Amino acid sequence: MARPPRPMPARGRQALIAAGADAFVAGGYQRASLNAILRSAGVSKSSAYHHVGDKQALFDLVAREHVELLARHVTLPDPASLTVDQWWEAIDDLLAQLGAAARDEPRTLVAGRLVHLRDAPASPALEEFRGQLSQWGQAMLERGREVRAVDDSLPIALQAALATTVVIEVDRWALQQEASDQAHAAAGGMLRRLLLP
């Protein structure tokens, strides 16, 4: 009777995730060489295929690990609990948490960089993350309009599309700036110009 596969040893798994993150962020998915990642991590091809799978599975593992790391450093506010006075404070607090995460644990930036990777393969981890952010953003916008912290003169679908586009572009820009405190302050200012009543 065959034994079930054992999990990859933690040190090899972490080395593989770190090498994969470096390669995917540096050159994109297509240019990242699985063989080079395995060499850098000191993991054999047979072990990687046995424990992780192919390059696409490795990408999803790297994405999932970094999304979870980011989630340990950043807590999204509950939109339903916010009053008019708390809504913008919650946005500022979220931006401050993102800045602190980037400063204290730079690996949290990998999640954002993978989300914006132009040649990223289908990744359940990233799709789940994008879906959660989209739902939260919609709920925040609806609550902001409800408590009059946000302008409600535009149709909500248009406002949501504009806000999403601005947030994505500001996030890309902030990641290029290593998500500095100045980048987060600028992001808050841009959102205010877009959304304040």
PECOR-V324831 format. One record per helix or strand. SS is the DSSP state (~ for helix, > for strand). FROM is the first residue (numbers start at 1). LEN is the number of residues. If there is no record, write none. Layout:
ss=<SS & SS>
from=<FROM & FROM>
len=<LEN & LEN>
This chain:
ss=<~ & ~ & ~ & ~ & ~ & ~ & ~ & ~ & ~ & ~>
from=<10 & 34 & 45 & 55 & 79 & 84 & 106 & 124 & 156 & 181>
len=<22 & 8 & 7 & 19 & 3 & 21 & 10 & 23 & 21 & 15>
